[in-house]
Structures are given as C-alpha cells and as structure tokens.
Amino acid sequence: MFTCCLGCCGDGGSGHIPLKEMPTVQLDTHHMGTDVVIVKSGRRICGTGGCLANAPLHQNKSYFEFKIQSTGVWGVGVATQKVNLNQVPLGRDTNSLVLRHDGSVYHNNEEKSRLPANSLPQEGDIVGITYDHVELNLYLNGKNMHCPASGIRGTVYPVVYVDDSAILDCQFSDFYHTPPQGFEKILFEQQIF
C-alpha cells in the first residue's frame, strides 16, 4: 500500500509548484492615447497624449517618480481608467489629478495647488509623487514641495501625459530619491487563491 501511494505521485518530481513572477509596474500600452509612443520597456513616454500605469494604487501609501528628459507640455499624477487619454492637458475633469508643466495642480478643471514660483521642474529634474488615497503630494529632486492636493475618488493609477516634444521617464522602483517615511513602490495586488 505504501508503494502505491508513492507511485501515484506521477512525475516523481520535487512536488514544488513554480511561482508566477510578479509583473513589473510600467506604462500600460492598453491604456494610452492614440498618438502616444511608449519605449524603454514601458518606462518612457513621448508623442502626444496620456498613459496610465498597469497597476492601480491599492496600497495605503504609494510613491513613484518621473524624470523630465525633454521639456514641453507634460503632466504627472493619478487618474481613473475613465480618463480621456487623448485630451491633454489632463486635470479637466473628475477622473484625473495632475501636476502640469507650469507648476499648477489640476483636478476637475480647478487649480488645487501650485508649486512655488522658483520651483518649476526643468529638464533633468525628478518629480516624485506620494499618494495615500486622500492626498497627493509632490517632491522635486527629493525635496517636499508642500503643495498637497486632493479630490479624486475611486481606483486610481499613476498617469503621465506629454505634448509639444516633451519626453518623460517613469520610475516605479529603483528610485532616484528615497521615498518619504512610510511610502513605498507600487505593489500589485496579490491574490492567494
């Protein structure tokens, strides 16, 4: 009887089930504007329009960064999947909350906050974003800009848009700057069963 049980194991292998590798957080080519170009393994955006990341912000305190490779018209922040990624600038409706290239933070066509006048992001700068399901905060080259904004509701994703020759790189891990205390990279929601 004991021999039969051992023989029923099939391949005689180790009995280990290979774990699926967690997907990488990157820009989502299934949720982007029609004139957007995504390159560098889903990390660089150019062209005209917006793009969502492929992971929603489910955790309590998320952090991500954008590096301005080439200036122009651009914006970064959070948005729902209902946002129109062909209509830039974002921030015109209830589906996006974004920092625009001019230092203004817009949601529902209303300026919610503004970077200090002497702190407008330039080519080569890193814009960091924290989001805790209530408030979005901005960091410029690792420094807190103290211009919180809120108002967006529902499941949100990191969003970035470009126009007028802007090129931005997205960092969803391996950050240029250490995330603020308590904030961490975006985690995919894991389902055990």
C-alpha positions as CSV (number, residue, x, y, z in Angstrom):
1,M,0.0,0.0,0.0
2,F,2.8,2.4,0.9
3,T,4.5,1.7,-2.5
4,C,1.2,2.5,-4.3
5,C,1.0,6.0,-2.7
6,L,4.5,6.8,-3.7
7,G,3.8,5.6,-7.2
8,C,0.8,7.9,-7.6
9,C,2.9,11.0,-7.4
10,G,3.2,11.0,-11.1
11,D,6.5,12.6,-12.3
12,G,8.4,11.7,-9.2
13,G,9.4,15.4,-9.1
14,S,10.1,17.5,-6.1
15,G,6.4,18.4,-5.6
16,H,7.2,22.1,-5.8
17,I,4.9,24.4,-7.8
18,P,6.7,27.1,-9.7
19,L,5.7,30.6,-8.5
20,K,4.5,33.0,-11.1
21,E,6.8,36.0,-11.3
22,M,5.1,39.2,-10.3
23,P,4.6,41.6,-13.2
24,T,6.6,44.8,-13.5
25,V,4.9,48.1,-12.9
26,Q,5.2,50.1,-16.1
27,L,3.3,52.2,-18.5
28,D,0.3,50.3,-19.9
29,T,0.1,50.2,-23.7
30,H,-3.6,49.1,-23.4
31,H,-4.5,52.3,-21.6
32,M,-2.8,55.1,-23.6
33,G,-3.7,57.9,-26.1
34,T,-3.7,57.0,-29.8
35,D,-0.7,59.3,-30.5
36,V,1.4,58.2,-27.6
37,V,4.7,56.3,-28.0
38,I,5.9,54.1,-25.2
39,V,9.6,52.8,-25.3
40,K,12.3,51.7,-23.0
41,S,10.4,48.6,-21.6
42,G,7.4,50.7,-20.7
43,R,9.2,53.4,-18.9
44,R,9.5,56.3,-21.4
45,I,6.6,58.3,-22.9
46,C,6.7,60.6,-25.9
47,G,4.3,61.7,-28.7
48,T,1.0,63.4,-27.7
49,G,-1.4,62.1,-25.1
50,G,-1.5,60.3,-21.8
51,C,-0.9,56.8,-20.5
52,L,-1.8,55.0,-17.3
53,A,0.5,52.6,-15.4
54,N,-0.5,49.0,-15.4
55,A,-1.1,48.8,-11.6
56,P,-3.7,50.6,-9.5
57,L,-2.7,52.2,-6.2
58,H,-4.3,49.7,-3.8
59,Q,-1.8,50.1,-1.0
60,N,-2.2,52.8,1.6
61,K,1.0,54.8,0.7
62,S,2.4,54.7,-2.8
63,Y,5.4,56.5,-4.2
64,F,6.6,56.9,-7.8
65,E,8.8,59.2,-9.9
66,F,9.1,60.9,-13.3
67,K,12.3,62.2,-14.8
68,I,11.9,65.1,-17.3
69,Q,14.1,64.0,-20.2
70,S,12.9,66.8,-22.6
71,T,10.7,69.8,-21.7
72,G,7.5,70.7,-23.4
73,V,3.9,70.3,-22.3
74,W,3.6,67.5,-19.7
75,G,1.7,66.4,-16.6
76,V,2.0,63.7,-14.0
77,G,-0.3,62.4,-11.2
78,V,-3.1,60.0,-10.7
79,A,-6.2,59.1,-12.8
80,T,-9.0,56.6,-13.0
81,Q,-9.5,54.4,-16.0
82,K,-12.3,56.7,-17.2
83,V,-9.9,59.5,-18.0
84,N,-9.7,60.6,-21.7
85,L,-6.0,59.9,-22.5
86,N,-6.3,61.7,-25.9
87,Q,-7.3,65.1,-24.4
88,V,-4.4,67.0,-22.9
89,P,-3.8,68.6,-20.5
90,L,-5.4,66.3,-18.0
91,G,-7.0,67.6,-14.9
92,R,-10.0,69.0,-16.7
93,D,-12.5,66.5,-15.2
94,T,-13.1,64.4,-12.1
95,N,-11.0,61.5,-13.5
96,S,-7.5,63.0,-13.1
97,L,-5.4,64.9,-10.5
98,V,-2.2,66.1,-12.1
99,L,0.8,68.4,-11.8
100,R,1.2,70.3,-15.0
101,H,4.4,71.6,-16.5
102,D,3.6,75.1,-15.4
103,G,3.6,74.1,-11.7
104,S,-0.2,74.1,-11.3
105,V,-2.0,71.0,-9.9
106,Y,-5.4,70.5,-11.5
107,H,-8.5,68.3,-10.8
108,N,-12.0,68.9,-12.2
109,N,-10.8,71.9,-14.1
110,E,-9.9,73.6,-10.9
111,E,-6.4,74.6,-9.6
112,K,-6.0,72.7,-6.4
113,S,-2.4,73.7,-5.6
114,R,0.7,75.2,-7.1
115,L,4.4,74.7,-6.9
116,P,6.4,77.7,-5.5
117,A,7.3,80.0,-8.4
118,N,11.0,79.3,-8.1
119,S,10.5,75.5,-8.2
120,L,9.2,74.8,-11.7
121,P,10.6,71.4,-12.9
122,Q,13.2,71.7,-15.6
123,E,14.9,69.2,-18.0
124,G,16.7,66.6,-15.9
125,D,14.6,67.1,-12.8
126,I,12.9,64.3,-10.9
127,V,9.3,64.8,-9.8
128,G,8.3,62.4,-7.0
129,I,4.7,61.7,-6.1
130,T,3.2,60.3,-2.9
131,Y,-0.5,59.2,-2.8
132,D,-2.3,57.9,0.3
133,H,-5.9,57.5,-1.1
134,V,-6.7,61.0,0.1
135,E,-3.9,63.4,-0.7
136,L,-1.3,63.7,-3.5
137,N,2.0,65.3,-2.5
138,L,4.8,66.4,-4.8
139,Y,8.6,66.3,-4.4
140,L,11.1,68.0,-6.7
141,N,14.6,66.3,-6.7
142,G,13.8,64.7,-3.4
143,K,12.5,67.9,-1.7
144,N,8.9,68.1,-0.4
145,M,7.2,71.0,-2.2
146,H,4.4,71.3,0.4
147,C,1.6,71.7,-2.0
148,P,-0.9,68.9,-1.3
149,A,-3.9,68.3,-3.5
150,S,-6.9,66.0,-3.1
151,G,-10.4,65.4,-4.5
152,I,-10.1,62.4,-6.8
153,R,-12.3,59.4,-6.0
154,G,-12.2,55.7,-6.9
155,T,-9.5,53.4,-8.0
156,V,-6.6,55.4,-9.4
157,Y,-3.4,54.7,-11.4
158,P,-0.3,56.7,-12.0
159,V,-0.8,58.8,-15.1
160,V,1.6,60.8,-17.3
161,Y,0.9,62.9,-20.4
162,V,3.1,64.6,-22.9
163,D,2.8,67.1,-25.8
164,D,4.9,69.6,-27.7
165,S,8.1,67.4,-27.7
166,A,8.1,66.5,-24.0
167,I,9.7,63.2,-23.1
168,L,9.3,61.7,-19.6
169,D,10.7,58.6,-18.0
170,C,8.8,56.8,-15.3
171,Q,10.3,55.2,-12.2
172,F,8.1,52.8,-10.4
173,S,11.0,51.1,-8.5
174,D,14.8,51.7,-8.2
175,F,14.1,55.4,-7.3
176,Y,16.4,58.3,-7.8
177,H,15.4,59.5,-4.3
178,T,14.4,57.7,-1.1
179,P,10.6,57.6,-0.7
180,P,9.3,59.6,2.2
181,Q,8.8,57.8,5.5
182,G,6.0,55.2,5.2
183,F,5.7,55.3,1.4
184,E,6.9,52.6,-0.9
185,K,6.9,51.4,-4.5
186,I,3.6,50.4,-6.1
187,L,2.7,46.8,-5.2
188,F,0.5,44.6,-7.4
189,E,-2.5,43.3,-5.5
190,Q,-1.8,39.6,-4.8
191,Q,-4.5,37.0,-4.8
192,I,-3.6,33.9,-2.8
193,F,-6.4,31.7,-4.2
